[in-house]
Amino acid sequence: MDNKRGNKAADKLYKIIHNMKQDIYLAENMLDILIESNEPNVKIWACSVAFDIDYKFKEAEKILEHITNSSDLGILSLSAEMVLENHKGKTT
């Protein structure tokens, strides 16, 4: 049951990202809101999409660096670090 829910959620996220890439104005408006979220998971996802569409990448880097250095966030710190490293690997 959890796999099915996880797959459905992943499919929805994929569709959202696809729509955002098709409508950059929509993407920028959504990311402006999501990047300010209090939820680290949401911020990590929003920063990842921001990197994909080349939007506010300096701000996204700072947010991910902050999350990476937040020891109280556990595995989310590692997730942020991996997104940041992946982005830096693409830009060098």
Phi and psi in degrees as GROMACS dihedral restraints (atoms count N, CA, C in turn):
[ dihedral_restraints ]
;  ai    aj    ak    al  type     phi  dphi    fc
    3     4     5     6     1   -64.6    20    10
    4     5     6     7     1   -37.4    20    10
    6     7     8     9     1   -61.9    20    10
    7     8     9    10     1   -41.3    20    10
    9    10    11    12     1   -64.5    20    10
   10    11    12    13     1   -43.0    20    10
   12    13    14    15     1   -65.3    20    10
   13    14    15    16     1   -41.4    20    10
   15    16    17    18     1   -62.7    20    10
   16    17    18    19     1   -42.0    20    10
   18    19    20    21     1   -65.4    20    10
   19    20    21    22     1   -40.5    20    10
   21    22    23    24     1   -64.0    20    10
   22    23    24    25     1   -41.8    20    10
   24    25    26    27     1   -64.4    20    10
   25    26    27    28     1   -42.1    20    10
   27    28    29    30     1   -63.6    20    10
   28    29    30    31     1   -40.6    20    10
   30    31    32    33     1   -61.8    20    10
   31    32    33    34     1   -42.1    20    10
   33    34    35    36     1   -64.2    20    10
   34    35    36    37     1   -43.6    20    10
   36    37    38    39     1   -62.8    20    10
   37    38    39    40     1   -40.1    20    10
   39    40    41    42     1   -60.8    20    10
   40    41    42    43     1   -44.0    20    10
   42    43    44    45     1   -64.6    20    10
   43    44    45    46     1   -39.6    20    10
   45    46    47    48     1   -62.8    20    10
   46    47    48    49     1   -46.6    20    10
   48    49    50    51     1   -61.6    20    10
   49    50    51    52     1   -42.9    20    10
   51    52    53    54     1   -59.1    20    10
   52    53    54    55     1   -46.8    20    10
   54    55    56    57     1   -63.4    20    10
   55    56    57    58     1   -38.5    20    10
   57    58    59    60     1   -64.9    20    10
   58    59    60    61     1   -39.4    20    10
   60    61    62    63     1   -69.4    20    10
   61    62    63    64     1   -26.6    20    10
   63    64    65    66     1   -78.6    20    10
   64    65    66    67     1   -27.2    20    10
   66    67    68    69     1  -129.6    20    10
   67    68    69    70     1    89.3    20    10
   69    70    71    72     1   -61.7    20    10
   70    71    72    73     1   -35.5    20    10
   72    73    74    75     1   -60.1    20    10
   73    74    75    76     1   -46.0    20    10
   75    76    77    78     1   -60.1    20    10
   76    77    78    79     1   -45.9    20    10
   78    79    80    81     1   -59.3    20    10
   79    80    81    82     1   -47.1    20    10
   81    82    83    84     1   -63.2    20    10
   82    83    84    85     1   -42.0    20    10
   84    85    86    87     1   -63.7    20    10
   85    86    87    88     1   -43.7    20    10
   87    88    89    90     1   -64.5    20    10
   88    89    90    91     1   -44.6    20    10
   90    91    92    93     1   -66.0    20    10
   91    92    93    94     1   -36.0    20    10
   93    94    95    96     1   -57.9    20    10
   94    95    96    97     1   -35.9    20    10
   96    97    98    99     1   -79.6    20    10
   97    98    99   100     1   -48.4    20    10
   99   100   101   102     1   -65.5    20    10
  100   101   102   103     1   -34.3    20    10
  102   103   104   105     1   -66.9    20    10
  103   104   105   106     1   -20.6    20    10
  105   106   107   108     1   -92.4    20    10
  106   107   108   109     1     1.4    20    10
  108   109   110   111     1   -58.3    20    10
  109   110   111   112     1   152.9    20    10
  111   112   113   114     1   -83.3    20    10
  112   113   114   115     1   -10.0    20    10
  114   115   116   117     1   -91.3    20    10
  115   116   117   118     1   118.1    20    10
  117   118   119   120     1   -57.1    20    10
  118   119   120   121     1   -37.7    20    10
  120   121   122   123     1   -59.2    20    10
  121   122   123   124     1   -42.3    20    10
  123   124   125   126     1   -66.2    20    10
  124   125   126   127     1   -43.6    20    10
  126   127   128   129     1   -61.7    20    10
  127   128   129   130     1   -43.1    20    10
  129   130   131   132     1   -61.5    20    10
  130   131   132   133     1   -46.5    20    10
  132   133   134   135     1   -62.8    20    10
  133   134   135   136     1   -45.7    20    10
  135   136   137   138     1   -62.5    20    10
  136   137   138   139     1   -41.0    20    10
  138   139   140   141     1   -64.5    20    10
  139   140   141   142     1   -38.7    20    10
  141   142   143   144     1   -62.1    20    10
  142   143   144   145     1   -44.4    20    10
  144   145   146   147     1   -66.8    20    10
  145   146   147   148     1   -39.7    20    10
  147   148   149   150     1   -58.1    20    10
  148   149   150   151     1   -42.1    20    10
  150   151   152   153     1   -61.4    20    10
  151   152   153   154     1   -42.9    20    10
  153   154   155   156     1   -61.4    20    10
  154   155   156   157     1   -34.6    20    10
  156   157   158   159     1  -104.5    20    10
  157   158   159   160     1     9.4    20    10
  159   160   161   162     1    57.6    20    10
  160   161   162   163     1    52.0    20    10
  162   163   164   165     1  -124.8    20    10
  163   164   165   166     1   127.4    20    10
  165   166   167   168     1    48.1    20    10
  166   167   168   169     1    43.9    20    10
  168   169   170   171     1   -66.1    20    10
  169   170   171   172     1   -32.5    20    10
  171   172   173   174     1   -66.3    20    10
  172   173   174   175     1   -43.0    20    10
  174   175   176   177     1   -64.3    20    10
  175   176   177   178     1   -41.3    20    10
  177   178   179   180     1   -63.3    20    10
  178   179   180   181     1   -41.0    20    10
  180   181   182   183     1   -60.3    20    10
  181   182   183   184     1   -45.2    20    10
  183   184   185   186     1   -62.7    20    10
  184   185   186   187     1   -42.4    20    10
  186   187   188   189     1   -62.7    20    10
  187   188   189   190     1   -46.2    20    10
  189   190   191   192     1   -66.7    20    10
  190   191   192   193     1   -37.4    20    10
  192   193   194   195     1   -62.7    20    10
  193   194   195   196     1   -40.6    20    10
  195   196   197   198     1   -62.9    20    10
  196   197   198   199     1   -45.9    20    10
  198   199   200   201     1   -64.6    20    10
  199   200   201   202     1   -41.5    20    10
  201   202   203   204     1   -57.9    20    10
  202   203   204   205     1   -37.8    20    10
  204   205   206   207     1   -88.9    20    10
  205   206   207   208     1     5.4    20    10
  207   208   209   210     1   -94.0    20    10
  208   209   210   211     1    94.9    20    10
  210   211   212   213     1   -63.8    20    10
  211   212   213   214     1   -22.4    20    10
  213   214   215   216     1   -76.4    20    10
  214   215   216   217     1    -5.2    20    10
  216   217   218   219     1   -94.4    20    10
  217   218   219   220     1    -2.8    20    10
  219   220   221   222     1    56.3    20    10
  220   221   222   223     1  -124.6    20    10
  222   223   224   225     1   -62.8    20    10
  223   224   225   226     1   -25.8    20    10
  225   226   227   228     1   -65.3    20    10
  226   227   228   229     1   -31.7    20    10
  228   229   230   231     1   -62.0    20    10
  229   230   231   232     1   -41.9    20    10
  231   232   233   234     1   -66.5    20    10
  232   233   234   235     1   -40.8    20    10
  234   235   236   237     1   -60.2    20    10
  235   236   237   238     1   -45.2    20    10
  237   238   239   240     1   -62.5    20    10
  238   239   240   241     1   -41.5    20    10
  240   241   242   243     1   -62.3    20    10
  241   242   243   244     1   -41.4    20    10
  243   244   245   246     1   -66.7    20    10
  244   245   246   247     1   -40.9    20    10
  246   247   248   249     1   -63.0    20    10
  247   248   249   250     1   -43.2    20    10
  249   250   251   252     1   -64.2    20    10
  250   251   252   253     1   -45.3    20    10
  252   253   254   255     1   -63.9    20    10
  253   254   255   256     1   -40.0    20    10
  255   256   257   258     1   -62.1    20    10
  256   257   258   259     1   -43.5    20    10
  258   259   260   261     1   -63.4    20    10
  259   260   261   262     1   -46.2    20    10
  261   262   263   264     1   -64.8    20    10
  262   263   264   265     1   -33.6    20    10
  264   265   266   267     1   -65.6    20    10
  265   266   267   268     1   -31.0    20    10
  267   268   269   270     1   -79.5    20    10
  268   269   270   271     1   -23.7    20    10
  270   271   272   273     1   -97.9    20    10
  271   272   273   274     1    -4.4    20    10
